[in-house]
C-alpha cells in the first residue's frame, strides 16, 4: 500500500471514495448501509466508498479532507 492512499469526494453524487491501492476488486460488500468495501481475491481492502457522505459526516470534515489532501473533487 505505501503512500498510495487517495481520497476523492464527488459533490454531485455525494460520494466519498477512499482508495488504498491500484487494482481490480474481486469482492464488494456493503458492510453497513451506504458503506461499500471492495476487496482483492486475497481479502485485502482496495477501496471504501461512502454514499450520502454529507449526511454521514459534518460538512467541515468533508472540506478538511478534500482541502487537506491531494484529491480529485469532481464538479
mmJSON file of the N, C-alpha and C atoms, coordinates in Angstrom:
{"data_MODEL":{"atom_site":{
"group_PDB":["ATOM","ATOM","ATOM","ATOM","ATOM","ATOM","ATOM","ATOM","ATOM","ATOM","ATOM","ATOM","ATOM","ATOM","ATOM","ATOM","ATOM","ATOM","ATOM","ATOM","ATOM","ATOM","ATOM","ATOM","ATOM","ATOM","ATOM","ATOM","ATOM","ATOM","ATOM","ATOM","ATOM","ATOM","ATOM","ATOM","ATOM","ATOM","ATOM","ATOM","ATOM","ATOM","ATOM","ATOM","ATOM","ATOM","ATOM","ATOM","ATOM","ATOM","ATOM","ATOM","ATOM","ATOM","ATOM","ATOM","ATOM","ATOM","ATOM","ATOM","ATOM","ATOM","ATOM","ATOM","ATOM","ATOM","ATOM","ATOM","ATOM","ATOM","ATOM","ATOM","ATOM","ATOM","ATOM","ATOM","ATOM","ATOM","ATOM","ATOM","ATOM","ATOM","ATOM","ATOM","ATOM","ATOM","ATOM","ATOM","ATOM","ATOM","ATOM","ATOM","ATOM","ATOM","ATOM","ATOM","ATOM","ATOM","ATOM","ATOM","ATOM","ATOM","ATOM","ATOM","ATOM","ATOM","ATOM","ATOM","ATOM","ATOM","ATOM","ATOM","ATOM","ATOM","ATOM","ATOM","ATOM","ATOM","ATOM","ATOM","ATOM","ATOM","ATOM","ATOM","ATOM","ATOM","ATOM","ATOM","ATOM","ATOM","ATOM","ATOM","ATOM","ATOM","ATOM","ATOM","ATOM","ATOM","ATOM","ATOM","ATOM","ATOM","ATOM","ATOM","ATOM","ATOM","ATOM","ATOM","ATOM","ATOM","ATOM","ATOM","ATOM","ATOM","ATOM","ATOM","ATOM","ATOM","ATOM","ATOM","ATOM","ATOM","ATOM","ATOM","ATOM","ATOM","ATOM","ATOM","ATOM","ATOM","ATOM","ATOM","ATOM","ATOM","ATOM","ATOM","ATOM","ATOM","ATOM","ATOM","ATOM","ATOM","ATOM","ATOM","ATOM","ATOM","ATOM","ATOM","ATOM","ATOM","ATOM","ATOM","ATOM","ATOM","ATOM","ATOM","ATOM","ATOM","ATOM","ATOM","ATOM","ATOM","ATOM","ATOM","ATOM","ATOM","ATOM","ATOM","ATOM","ATOM","ATOM","ATOM","ATOM","ATOM","ATOM","ATOM","ATOM","ATOM","ATOM","ATOM","ATOM","ATOM","ATOM","ATOM","ATOM"],
"id":[1,2,3,4,5,6,7,8,9,10,11,12,13,14,15,16,17,18,19,20,21,22,23,24,25,26,27,28,29,30,31,32,33,34,35,36,37,38,39,40,41,42,43,44,45,46,47,48,49,50,51,52,53,54,55,56,57,58,59,60,61,62,63,64,65,66,67,68,69,70,71,72,73,74,75,76,77,78,79,80,81,82,83,84,85,86,87,88,89,90,91,92,93,94,95,96,97,98,99,100,101,102,103,104,105,106,107,108,109,110,111,112,113,114,115,116,117,118,119,120,121,122,123,124,125,126,127,128,129,130,131,132,133,134,135,136,137,138,139,140,141,142,143,144,145,146,147,148,149,150,151,152,153,154,155,156,157,158,159,160,161,162,163,164,165,166,167,168,169,170,171,172,173,174,175,176,177,178,179,180,181,182,183,184,185,186,187,188,189,190,191,192,193,194,195,196,197,198,199,200,201,202,203,204,205,206,207,208,209,210,211,212,213,214,215,216,217,218,219,220,221,222,223,224,225],
"type_symbol":["N","C","C","N","C","C","N","C","C","N","C","C","N","C","C","N","C","C","N","C","C","N","C","C","N","C","C","N","C","C","N","C","C","N","C","C","N","C","C","N","C","C","N","C","C","N","C","C","N","C","C","N","C","C","N","C","C","N","C","C","N","C","C","N","C","C","N","C","C","N","C","C","N","C","C","N","C","C","N","C","C","N","C","C","N","C","C","N","C","C","N","C","C","N","C","C","N","C","C","N","C","C","N","C","C","N","C","C","N","C","C","N","C","C","N","C","C","N","C","C","N","C","C","N","C","C","N","C","C","N","C","C","N","C","C","N","C","C","N","C","C","N","C","C","N","C","C","N","C","C","N","C","C","N","C","C","N","C","C","N","C","C","N","C","C","N","C","C","N","C","C","N","C","C","N","C","C","N","C","C","N","C","C","N","C","C","N","C","C","N","C","C","N","C","C","N","C","C","N","C","C","N","C","C","N","C","C","N","C","C","N","C","C","N","C","C","N","C","C","N","C","C","N","C","C"],
"label_atom_id":["N","CA","C","N","CA","C","N","CA","C","N","CA","C","N","CA","C","N","CA","C","N","CA","C","N","CA","C","N","CA","C","N","CA","C","N","CA","C","N","CA","C","N","CA","C","N","CA","C","N","CA","C","N","CA","C","N","CA","C","N","CA","C","N","CA","C","N","CA","C","N","CA","C","N","CA","C","N","CA","C","N","CA","C","N","CA","C","N","CA","C","N","CA","C","N","CA","C","N","CA","C","N","CA","C","N","CA","C","N","CA","C","N","CA","C","N","CA","C","N","CA","C","N","CA","C","N","CA","C","N","CA","C","N","CA","C","N","CA","C","N","CA","C","N","CA","C","N","CA","C","N","CA","C","N","CA","C","N","CA","C","N","CA","C","N","CA","C","N","CA","C","N","CA","C","N","CA","C","N","CA","C","N","CA","C","N","CA","C","N","CA","C","N","CA","C","N","CA","C","N","CA","C","N","CA","C","N","CA","C","N","CA","C","N","CA","C","N","CA","C","N","CA","C","N","CA","C","N","CA","C","N","CA","C","N","CA","C","N","CA","C","N","CA","C","N","CA","C","N","CA","C","N","CA","C","N","CA","C","N","CA","C"],
"label_alt_id":[null,null,null,null,null,null,null,null,null,null,null,null,null,null,null,null,null,null,null,null,null,null,null,null,null,null,null,null,null,null,null,null,null,null,null,null,null,null,null,null,null,null,null,null,null,null,null,null,null,null,null,null,null,null,null,null,null,null,null,null,null,null,null,null,null,null,null,null,null,null,null,null,null,null,null,null,null,null,null,null,null,null,null,null,null,null,null,null,null,null,null,null,null,null,null,null,null,null,null,null,null,null,null,null,null,null,null,null,null,null,null,null,null,null,null,null,null,null,null,null,null,null,null,null,null,null,null,null,null,null,null,null,null,null,null,null,null,null,null,null,null,null,null,null,null,null,null,null,null,null,null,null,null,null,null,null,null,null,null,null,null,null,null,null,null,null,null,null,null,null,null,null,null,null,null,null,null,null,null,null,null,null,null,null,null,null,null,null,null,null,null,null,null,null,null,null,null,null,null,null,null,null,null,null,null,null,null,null,null,null,null,null,null,null,null,null,null,null,null,null,null,null,null,null,null],
"label_comp_id":["UNK","UNK","UNK","UNK","UNK","UNK","UNK","UNK","UNK","UNK","UNK","UNK","UNK","UNK","UNK","UNK","UNK","UNK","UNK","UNK","UNK","UNK","UNK","UNK","UNK","UNK","UNK","UNK","UNK","UNK","UNK","UNK","UNK","UNK","UNK","UNK","UNK","UNK","UNK","UNK","UNK","UNK","UNK","UNK","UNK","UNK","UNK","UNK","UNK","UNK","UNK","UNK","UNK","UNK","UNK","UNK","UNK","UNK","UNK","UNK","UNK","UNK","UNK","UNK","UNK","UNK","UNK","UNK","UNK","UNK","UNK","UNK","UNK","UNK","UNK","UNK","UNK","UNK","UNK","UNK","UNK","UNK","UNK","UNK","UNK","UNK","UNK","UNK","UNK","UNK","UNK","UNK","UNK","UNK","UNK","UNK","UNK","UNK","UNK","UNK","UNK","UNK","UNK","UNK","UNK","UNK","UNK","UNK","UNK","UNK","UNK","UNK","UNK","UNK","UNK","UNK","UNK","UNK","UNK","UNK","UNK","UNK","UNK","UNK","UNK","UNK","UNK","UNK","UNK","UNK","UNK","UNK","UNK","UNK","UNK","UNK","UNK","UNK","UNK","UNK","UNK","UNK","UNK","UNK","UNK","UNK","UNK","UNK","UNK","UNK","UNK","UNK","UNK","UNK","UNK","UNK","UNK","UNK","UNK","UNK","UNK","UNK","UNK","UNK","UNK","UNK","UNK","UNK","UNK","UNK","UNK","UNK","UNK","UNK","UNK","UNK","UNK","UNK","UNK","UNK","UNK","UNK","UNK","UNK","UNK","UNK","UNK","UNK","UNK","UNK","UNK","UNK","UNK","UNK","UNK","UNK","UNK","UNK","UNK","UNK","UNK","UNK","UNK","UNK","UNK","UNK","UNK","UNK","UNK","UNK","UNK","UNK","UNK","UNK","UNK","UNK","UNK","UNK","UNK","UNK","UNK","UNK","UNK","UNK","UNK"],
"label_asym_id":["A","A","A","A","A","A","A","A","A","A","A","A","A","A","A","A","A","A","A","A","A","A","A","A","A","A","A","A","A","A","A","A","A","A","A","A","A","A","A","A","A","A","A","A","A","A","A","A","A","A","A","A","A","A","A","A","A","A","A","A","A","A","A","A","A","A","A","A","A","A","A","A","A","A","A","A","A","A","A","A","A","A","A","A","A","A","A","A","A","A","A","A","A","A","A","A","A","A","A","A","A","A","A","A","A","A","A","A","A","A","A","A","A","A","A","A","A","A","A","A","A","A","A","A","A","A","A","A","A","A","A","A","A","A","A","A","A","A","A","A","A","A","A","A","A","A","A","A","A","A","A","A","A","A","A","A","A","A","A","A","A","A","A","A","A","A","A","A","A","A","A","A","A","A","A","A","A","A","A","A","A","A","A","A","A","A","A","A","A","A","A","A","A","A","A","A","A","A","A","A","A","A","A","A","A","A","A","A","A","A","A","A","A","A","A","A","A","A","A","A","A","A","A","A","A"],
"label_entity_id":["1","1","1","1","1","1","1","1","1","1","1","1","1","1","1","1","1","1","1","1","1","1","1","1","1","1","1","1","1","1","1","1","1","1","1","1","1","1","1","1","1","1","1","1","1","1","1","1","1","1","1","1","1","1","1","1","1","1","1","1","1","1","1","1","1","1","1","1","1","1","1","1","1","1","1","1","1","1","1","1","1","1","1","1","1","1","1","1","1","1","1","1","1","1","1","1","1","1","1","1","1","1","1","1","1","1","1","1","1","1","1","1","1","1","1","1","1","1","1","1","1","1","1","1","1","1","1","1","1","1","1","1","1","1","1","1","1","1","1","1","1","1","1","1","1","1","1","1","1","1","1","1","1","1","1","1","1","1","1","1","1","1","1","1","1","1","1","1","1","1","1","1","1","1","1","1","1","1","1","1","1","1","1","1","1","1","1","1","1","1","1","1","1","1","1","1","1","1","1","1","1","1","1","1","1","1","1","1","1","1","1","1","1","1","1","1","1","1","1","1","1","1","1","1","1"],
"label_seq_id":[1,1,1,2,2,2,3,3,3,4,4,4,5,5,5,6,6,6,7,7,7,8,8,8,9,9,9,10,10,10,11,11,11,12,12,12,13,13,13,14,14,14,15,15,15,16,16,16,17,17,17,18,18,18,19,19,19,20,20,20,21,21,21,22,22,22,23,23,23,24,24,24,25,25,25,26,26,26,27,27,27,28,28,28,29,29,29,30,30,30,31,31,31,32,32,32,33,33,33,34,34,34,35,35,35,36,36,36,37,37,37,38,38,38,39,39,39,40,40,40,41,41,41,42,42,42,43,43,43,44,44,44,45,45,45,46,46,46,47,47,47,48,48,48,49,49,49,50,50,50,51,51,51,52,52,52,53,53,53,54,54,54,55,55,55,56,56,56,57,57,57,58,58,58,59,59,59,60,60,60,61,61,61,62,62,62,63,63,63,64,64,64,65,65,65,66,66,66,67,67,67,68,68,68,69,69,69,70,70,70,71,71,71,72,72,72,73,73,73,74,74,74,75,75,75],
"pdbx_PDB_ins_code":[null,null,null,null,null,null,null,null,null,null,null,null,null,null,null,null,null,null,null,null,null,null,null,null,null,null,null,null,null,null,null,null,null,null,null,null,null,null,null,null,null,null,null,null,null,null,null,null,null,null,null,null,null,null,null,null,null,null,null,null,null,null,null,null,null,null,null,null,null,null,null,null,null,null,null,null,null,null,null,null,null,null,null,null,null,null,null,null,null,null,null,null,null,null,null,null,null,null,null,null,null,null,null,null,null,null,null,null,null,null,null,null,null,null,null,null,null,null,null,null,null,null,null,null,null,null,null,null,null,null,null,null,null,null,null,null,null,null,null,null,null,null,null,null,null,null,null,null,null,null,null,null,null,null,null,null,null,null,null,null,null,null,null,null,null,null,null,null,null,null,null,null,null,null,null,null,null,null,null,null,null,null,null,null,null,null,null,null,null,null,null,null,null,null,null,null,null,null,null,null,null,null,null,null,null,null,null,null,null,null,null,null,null,null,null,null,null,null,null,null,null,null,null,null,null],
"Cartn_x":[0.823,0.0,0.866,1.764,2.686,2.0,2.466,1.962,0.857,0.136,-0.83,-2.156,-2.596,-3.973,-4.435,-5.605,-6.199,-7.638,-8.015,-9.379,-9.998,-11.198,-11.892,-13.326,-13.817,-15.208,-15.927,-16.98,-17.815,-19.024,-18.999,-20.075,-21.404,-21.354,-22.588,-23.307,-22.543,-23.128,-23.115,-22.439,-22.289,-21.662,-20.538,-19.845,-18.396,-17.955,-16.562,-15.926,-14.826,-14.14,-12.734,-12.405,-11.085,-10.431,-9.37,-8.716,-7.343,-7.073,-5.835,-4.761,-5.162,-4.202,-4.842,-4.003,-4.481,-4.899,-5.661,-6.039,-7.545,-7.933,-9.351,-9.801,-11.033,-11.559,-12.252,-12.287,-12.979,-14.278,-14.288,-15.451,-15.821,-17.103,-17.611,-18.71,-18.53,-19.517,-20.018,-21.319,-21.895,-21.834,-20.858,-20.624,-21.583,-22.149,-23.205,-23.988,-25.157,-25.971,-25.203,-24.937,-24.261,-22.749,-22.17,-20.714,-20.272,-19.541,-19.166,-17.652,-17.209,-15.783,-15.48,-14.458,-14.01,-12.735,-12.693,-11.566,-10.94,-9.641,-8.986,-9.409,-9.058,-9.401,-8.642,-7.537,-6.78,-7.367,-8.393,-9.043,-8.488,-7.608,-7.068,-8.045,-8.195,-9.09,-8.436,-9.138,-8.66,-9.288,-10.571,-11.308,-12.492,-12.827,-14.047,-14.818,-16.087,-16.956,-18.061,-18.238,-19.264,-20.311,-21.506,-22.607,-23.271,-23.872,-24.513,-23.566,-22.33,-21.277,-21.644,-22.298,-22.617,-23.648,-24.384,-25.354,-24.697,-23.511,-22.832,-21.715,-21.212,-20.121,-20.355,-19.858,-20.058,-19.419,-20.051,-19.542,-18.105,-17.803,-16.451,-15.432,-15.809,-14.907,-14.638,-15.673,-15.504,-14.595,-14.817,-13.977,-12.536,-12.33,-10.971,-10.275,-10.986,-10.405,-10.066,-10.992,-10.771,-9.788,-9.639,-8.674,-7.312,-7.299,-6.061,-5.26,-5.844,-5.148,-5.285,-4.325,-4.491,-5.712,-6.648,-7.875,-8.245,-9.254,-9.786,-11.271,-11.622,-13.022,-13.642,-14.78,-15.449,-16.581,-16.811,-17.909,-18.936],
"Cartn_y":[-1.191,0.0,1.252,1.387,2.505,3.844,4.733,6.099,6.276,5.257,5.326,5.982,5.932,6.295,7.588,7.508,8.656,8.813,10.053,10.342,11.303,10.952,11.783,11.964,13.19,13.465,13.974,13.312,13.713,14.444,15.774,16.561,16.377,16.114,15.927,14.65,13.575,12.302,12.115,13.042,12.983,11.658,11.317,10.058,10.337,9.774,9.83,8.505,8.576,7.393,7.381,6.361,6.225,4.997,5.239,4.155,3.908,2.658,2.297,1.757,1.167,0.623,0.459,0.393,0.159,-1.302,-1.59,-2.961,-3.115,-4.293,-4.608,-5.398,-5.14,-5.872,-7.143,-8.114,-9.37,-9.468,-8.831,-8.909,-7.491,-7.188,-5.9,-6.18,-5.651,-5.891,-4.571,-4.505,-3.364,-3.727,-3.155,-3.518,-2.821,-1.727,-1.011,-0.288,0.192,0.85,2.019,1.935,3.001,3.02,2.006,1.917,0.614,0.771,-0.376,-0.546,-1.77,-2.089,-3.06,-2.736,-3.598,-4.316,-5.636,-6.47,-7.168,-7.467,-8.325,-9.761,-10.666,-12.072,-12.623,-11.941,-12.348,-11.759,-10.924,-10.351,-9.012,-8.393,-7.077,-5.994,-4.96,-3.855,-2.974,-2.759,-1.869,-0.486,-0.462,0.791,0.769,1.941,2.132,3.273,3.043,4.047,4.388,5.677,6.124,6.919,6.347,7.013,8.009,9.05,10.097,10.614,10.894,11.279,12.503,13.497,14.724,14.483,13.378,13.046,12.242,11.696,10.823,11.52,12.602,13.313,14.806,15.568,17.02,17.604,18.625,19.271,19.75,20.222,20.703,19.575,18.372,17.224,16.912,16.973,16.72,17.782,19.042,20.119,19.956,19.58,19.373,18.258,17.185,16.057,16.458,17.11,17.427,18.574,19.444,20.532,20.079,19.278,18.89,17.822,17.13,16.059,16.277,15.767,15.834,15.008,15.636,14.941,15.317,14.643,14.946,15.213,16.302,16.661,16.939,16.307,16.463,17.468,18.24,19.218,18.837],
"Cartn_z":[0.0,0.0,0.0,0.941,0.95,0.961,0.085,0.029,-0.999,-1.297,-2.38,-2.018,-0.793,-0.444,-1.124,-1.779,-2.443,-1.964,-1.719,-1.277,-2.283,-2.716,-3.69,-3.212,-3.282,-2.946,-4.182,-4.545,-5.677,-5.098,-5.149,-4.542,-5.276,-6.564,-7.336,-6.896,-6.719,-6.291,-4.786,-4.066,-2.609,-2.178,-2.832,-2.575,-2.2,-1.081,-0.667,-1.066,-1.793,-2.281,-1.692,-0.932,-0.32,-0.94,-1.702,-2.428,-1.816,-1.457,-0.784,-1.715,-2.812,-3.763,-5.128,-6.15,-7.51,-7.643,-8.644,-8.91,-9.0,-9.408,-9.533,-8.318,-7.92,-6.775,-7.248,-6.342,-6.623,-5.844,-4.677,-3.795,-3.378,-3.434,-2.989,-1.968,-0.747,0.311,0.884,1.081,1.784,3.262,3.975,5.375,6.327,5.893,6.616,5.528,5.855,4.837,4.22,2.907,2.195,2.325,2.951,3.066,2.408,1.304,0.481,0.52,0.778,0.824,-0.311,-1.096,-2.177,-1.744,-1.967,-1.56,-2.764,-2.647,-3.633,-3.353,-4.258,-4.012,-2.808,-2.41,-1.222,0.062,-0.069,1.099,1.551,0.757,1.112,0.656,1.472,1.148,0.084,-1.007,-2.073,-1.924,-1.554,-1.599,-0.646,-0.116,0.676,0.031,-0.201,-0.801,0.199,0.471,1.413,0.642,0.532,-0.158,0.781,0.227,1.038,2.111,1.701,2.64,3.478,2.875,3.615,4.714,4.631,5.674,6.789,6.517,7.475,8.227,7.684,8.337,8.208,9.176,9.106,7.853,7.291,6.086,6.288,7.481,7.782,7.624,8.011,7.884,6.414,5.596,4.162,3.565,3.94,3.414,3.88,5.147,5.66,4.898,4.635,3.918,2.49,1.813,0.405,0.224,1.207,1.112,1.634,2.677,3.331,2.625,1.677,0.976,-0.525,-1.279,-2.74,-3.14,-3.8,-4.192,-5.617,-6.095,-7.426,-7.267,-6.614,-6.429,-7.784,-8.022,-9.307,-9.166,-10.184,-10.175,-11.192],
"occupancy":[1.0,1.0,1.0,1.0,1.0,1.0,1.0,1.0,1.0,1.0,1.0,1.0,1.0,1.0,1.0,1.0,1.0,1.0,1.0,1.0,1.0,1.0,1.0,1.0,1.0,1.0,1.0,1.0,1.0,1.0,1.0,1.0,1.0,1.0,1.0,1.0,1.0,1.0,1.0,1.0,1.0,1.0,1.0,1.0,1.0,1.0,1.0,1.0,1.0,1.0,1.0,1.0,1.0,1.0,1.0,1.0,1.0,1.0,1.0,1.0,1.0,1.0,1.0,1.0,1.0,1.0,1.0,1.0,1.0,1.0,1.0,1.0,1.0,1.0,1.0,1.0,1.0,1.0,1.0,1.0,1.0,1.0,1.0,1.0,1.0,1.0,1.0,1.0,1.0,1.0,1.0,1.0,1.0,1.0,1.0,1.0,1.0,1.0,1.0,1.0,1.0,1.0,1.0,1.0,1.0,1.0,1.0,1.0,1.0,1.0,1.0,1.0,1.0,1.0,1.0,1.0,1.0,1.0,1.0,1.0,1.0,1.0,1.0,1.0,1.0,1.0,1.0,1.0,1.0,1.0,1.0,1.0,1.0,1.0,1.0,1.0,1.0,1.0,1.0,1.0,1.0,1.0,1.0,1.0,1.0,1.0,1.0,1.0,1.0,1.0,1.0,1.0,1.0,1.0,1.0,1.0,1.0,1.0,1.0,1.0,1.0,1.0,1.0,1.0,1.0,1.0,1.0,1.0,1.0,1.0,1.0,1.0,1.0,1.0,1.0,1.0,1.0,1.0,1.0,1.0,1.0,1.0,1.0,1.0,1.0,1.0,1.0,1.0,1.0,1.0,1.0,1.0,1.0,1.0,1.0,1.0,1.0,1.0,1.0,1.0,1.0,1.0,1.0,1.0,1.0,1.0,1.0,1.0,1.0,1.0,1.0,1.0,1.0,1.0,1.0,1.0,1.0,1.0,1.0,1.0,1.0,1.0,1.0,1.0,1.0],
"B_iso_or_equiv":[0.0,0.0,0.0,0.0,0.0,0.0,0.0,0.0,0.0,0.0,0.0,0.0,0.0,0.0,0.0,0.0,0.0,0.0,0.0,0.0,0.0,0.0,0.0,0.0,0.0,0.0,0.0,0.0,0.0,0.0,0.0,0.0,0.0,0.0,0.0,0.0,0.0,0.0,0.0,0.0,0.0,0.0,0.0,0.0,0.0,0.0,0.0,0.0,0.0,0.0,0.0,0.0,0.0,0.0,0.0,0.0,0.0,0.0,0.0,0.0,0.0,0.0,0.0,0.0,0.0,0.0,0.0,0.0,0.0,0.0,0.0,0.0,0.0,0.0,0.0,0.0,0.0,0.0,0.0,0.0,0.0,0.0,0.0,0.0,0.0,0.0,0.0,0.0,0.0,0.0,0.0,0.0,0.0,0.0,0.0,0.0,0.0,0.0,0.0,0.0,0.0,0.0,0.0,0.0,0.0,0.0,0.0,0.0,0.0,0.0,0.0,0.0,0.0,0.0,0.0,0.0,0.0,0.0,0.0,0.0,0.0,0.0,0.0,0.0,0.0,0.0,0.0,0.0,0.0,0.0,0.0,0.0,0.0,0.0,0.0,0.0,0.0,0.0,0.0,0.0,0.0,0.0,0.0,0.0,0.0,0.0,0.0,0.0,0.0,0.0,0.0,0.0,0.0,0.0,0.0,0.0,0.0,0.0,0.0,0.0,0.0,0.0,0.0,0.0,0.0,0.0,0.0,0.0,0.0,0.0,0.0,0.0,0.0,0.0,0.0,0.0,0.0,0.0,0.0,0.0,0.0,0.0,0.0,0.0,0.0,0.0,0.0,0.0,0.0,0.0,0.0,0.0,0.0,0.0,0.0,0.0,0.0,0.0,0.0,0.0,0.0,0.0,0.0,0.0,0.0,0.0,0.0,0.0,0.0,0.0,0.0,0.0,0.0,0.0,0.0,0.0,0.0,0.0,0.0,0.0,0.0,0.0,0.0,0.0,0.0],
"pdbx_formal_charge":[null,null,null,null,null,null,null,null,null,null,null,null,null,null,null,null,null,null,null,null,null,null,null,null,null,null,null,null,null,null,null,null,null,null,null,null,null,null,null,null,null,null,null,null,null,null,null,null,null,null,null,null,null,null,null,null,null,null,null,null,null,null,null,null,null,null,null,null,null,null,null,null,null,null,null,null,null,null,null,null,null,null,null,null,null,null,null,null,null,null,null,null,null,null,null,null,null,null,null,null,null,null,null,null,null,null,null,null,null,null,null,null,null,null,null,null,null,null,null,null,null,null,null,null,null,null,null,null,null,null,null,null,null,null,null,null,null,null,null,null,null,null,null,null,null,null,null,null,null,null,null,null,null,null,null,null,null,null,null,null,null,null,null,null,null,null,null,null,null,null,null,null,null,null,null,null,null,null,null,null,null,null,null,null,null,null,null,null,null,null,null,null,null,null,null,null,null,null,null,null,null,null,null,null,null,null,null,null,null,null,null,null,null,null,null,null,null,null,null,null,null,null,null,null,null],
"auth_seq_id":[1,1,1,2,2,2,3,3,3,4,4,4,5,5,5,6,6,6,7,7,7,8,8,8,9,9,9,10,10,10,11,11,11,12,12,12,13,13,13,14,14,14,15,15,15,16,16,16,17,17,17,18,18,18,19,19,19,20,20,20,21,21,21,22,22,22,23,23,23,24,24,24,25,25,25,26,26,26,27,27,27,28,28,28,29,29,29,30,30,30,31,31,31,32,32,32,33,33,33,34,34,34,35,35,35,36,36,36,37,37,37,38,38,38,39,39,39,40,40,40,41,41,41,42,42,42,43,43,43,44,44,44,45,45,45,46,46,46,47,47,47,48,48,48,49,49,49,50,50,50,51,51,51,52,52,52,53,53,53,54,54,54,55,55,55,56,56,56,57,57,57,58,58,58,59,59,59,60,60,60,61,61,61,62,62,62,63,63,63,64,64,64,65,65,65,66,66,66,67,67,67,68,68,68,69,69,69,70,70,70,71,71,71,72,72,72,73,73,73,74,74,74,75,75,75],
"auth_comp_id":["UNK","UNK","UNK","UNK","UNK","UNK","UNK","UNK","UNK","UNK","UNK","UNK","UNK","UNK","UNK","UNK","UNK","UNK","UNK","UNK","UNK","UNK","UNK","UNK","UNK","UNK","UNK","UNK","UNK","UNK","UNK","UNK","UNK","UNK","UNK","UNK","UNK","UNK","UNK","UNK","UNK","UNK","UNK","UNK","UNK","UNK","UNK","UNK","UNK","UNK","UNK","UNK","UNK","UNK","UNK","UNK","UNK","UNK","UNK","UNK","UNK","UNK","UNK","UNK","UNK","UNK","UNK","UNK","UNK","UNK","UNK","UNK","UNK","UNK","UNK","UNK","UNK","UNK","UNK","UNK","UNK","UNK","UNK","UNK","UNK","UNK","UNK","UNK","UNK","UNK","UNK","UNK","UNK","UNK","UNK","UNK","UNK","UNK","UNK","UNK","UNK","UNK","UNK","UNK","UNK","UNK","UNK","UNK","UNK","UNK","UNK","UNK","UNK","UNK","UNK","UNK","UNK","UNK","UNK","UNK","UNK","UNK","UNK","UNK","UNK","UNK","UNK","UNK","UNK","UNK","UNK","UNK","UNK","UNK","UNK","UNK","UNK","UNK","UNK","UNK","UNK","UNK","UNK","UNK","UNK","UNK","UNK","UNK","UNK","UNK","UNK","UNK","UNK","UNK","UNK","UNK","UNK","UNK","UNK","UNK","UNK","UNK","UNK","UNK","UNK","UNK","UNK","UNK","UNK","UNK","UNK","UNK","UNK","UNK","UNK","UNK","UNK","UNK","UNK","UNK","UNK","UNK","UNK","UNK","UNK","UNK","UNK","UNK","UNK","UNK","UNK","UNK","UNK","UNK","UNK","UNK","UNK","UNK","UNK","UNK","UNK","UNK","UNK","UNK","UNK","UNK","UNK","UNK","UNK","UNK","UNK","UNK","UNK","UNK","UNK","UNK","UNK","UNK","UNK","UNK","UNK","UNK","UNK","UNK","UNK"],
"auth_asym_id":["A","A","A","A","A","A","A","A","A","A","A","A","A","A","A","A","A","A","A","A","A","A","A","A","A","A","A","A","A","A","A","A","A","A","A","A","A","A","A","A","A","A","A","A","A","A","A","A","A","A","A","A","A","A","A","A","A","A","A","A","A","A","A","A","A","A","A","A","A","A","A","A","A","A","A","A","A","A","A","A","A","A","A","A","A","A","A","A","A","A","A","A","A","A","A","A","A","A","A","A","A","A","A","A","A","A","A","A","A","A","A","A","A","A","A","A","A","A","A","A","A","A","A","A","A","A","A","A","A","A","A","A","A","A","A","A","A","A","A","A","A","A","A","A","A","A","A","A","A","A","A","A","A","A","A","A","A","A","A","A","A","A","A","A","A","A","A","A","A","A","A","A","A","A","A","A","A","A","A","A","A","A","A","A","A","A","A","A","A","A","A","A","A","A","A","A","A","A","A","A","A","A","A","A","A","A","A","A","A","A","A","A","A","A","A","A","A","A","A","A","A","A","A","A","A"],
"auth_atom_id":["N","CA","C","N","CA","C","N","CA","C","N","CA","C","N","CA","C","N","CA","C","N","CA","C","N","CA","C","N","CA","C","N","CA","C","N","CA","C","N","CA","C","N","CA","C","N","CA","C","N","CA","C","N","CA","C","N","CA","C","N","CA","C","N","CA","C","N","CA","C","N","CA","C","N","CA","C","N","CA","C","N","CA","C","N","CA","C","N","CA","C","N","CA","C","N","CA","C","N","CA","C","N","CA","C","N","CA","C","N","CA","C","N","CA","C","N","CA","C","N","CA","C","N","CA","C","N","CA","C","N","CA","C","N","CA","C","N","CA","C","N","CA","C","N","CA","C","N","CA","C","N","CA","C","N","CA","C","N","CA","C","N","CA","C","N","CA","C","N","CA","C","N","CA","C","N","CA","C","N","CA","C","N","CA","C","N","CA","C","N","CA","C","N","CA","C","N","CA","C","N","CA","C","N","CA","C","N","CA","C","N","CA","C","N","CA","C","N","CA","C","N","CA","C","N","CA","C","N","CA","C","N","CA","C","N","CA","C","N","CA","C","N","CA","C","N","CA","C","N","CA","C","N","CA","C","N","CA","C","N","CA","C"],
"pdbx_PDB_model_num":[1,1,1,1,1,1,1,1,1,1,1,1,1,1,1,1,1,1,1,1,1,1,1,1,1,1,1,1,1,1,1,1,1,1,1,1,1,1,1,1,1,1,1,1,1,1,1,1,1,1,1,1,1,1,1,1,1,1,1,1,1,1,1,1,1,1,1,1,1,1,1,1,1,1,1,1,1,1,1,1,1,1,1,1,1,1,1,1,1,1,1,1,1,1,1,1,1,1,1,1,1,1,1,1,1,1,1,1,1,1,1,1,1,1,1,1,1,1,1,1,1,1,1,1,1,1,1,1,1,1,1,1,1,1,1,1,1,1,1,1,1,1,1,1,1,1,1,1,1,1,1,1,1,1,1,1,1,1,1,1,1,1,1,1,1,1,1,1,1,1,1,1,1,1,1,1,1,1,1,1,1,1,1,1,1,1,1,1,1,1,1,1,1,1,1,1,1,1,1,1,1,1,1,1,1,1,1,1,1,1,1,1,1,1,1,1,1,1,1,1,1,1,1,1,1]
}}}
